[in-house]
Amino acid sequence: MQDILIKAARIRLVIFDVDGVLTDGSLYLGNNGEELKAFNIKDGLGMKMLLNSGVEIGIITARSSALVSRRMESLGITHVYQGRQEKLPAYEELMQKLGLDDAQAAYVGDDLIDLPLMRRTGLAVAVGDAHALVRQHAHWQTPSPGGRGAAREVCELIMKAQGTLDKAFQAYLAP
């Protein structure tokens, strides 16, 4: 675990996939064609805490959804790349924009489409219910499955490694 904390201490950007990571991977389709997704509120708070600690957050997802745009806007996440079947070009664009190198980025994924970024970043994370090959290529695996607190676990791991987690918790313990 010490090597994971060392990797996590270097992270300046965490990139999340959406379906299967920020959601449980279910896709709800209404009779009128509307698409619904369920996001975990605990994941959202973890992401806000991570942003407040000074770590950037990005989203790179293969699907496009106005719902994802609204959720990310509500969390204050501005680096959102949707409709990217090929995720590597979006990653390279974001890394150049932020002036970061691979060792400073973490990627959280669950399925085969996530492997190119997981193999490139300094900290590759698989959610608890990720595909077996994805878990095999991860530096760390969350205890929780996607959409059920996995993103929160990633955020807290990075904040712990960077010494910002206790301060974030104290904000909720103050009178």
Order of alpha helices (4+ residues) and beta strands (2+ residues): alpha-beta-beta-beta-alpha-beta-alpha-beta-alpha-beta-alpha-beta-alpha-beta-alpha-alpha
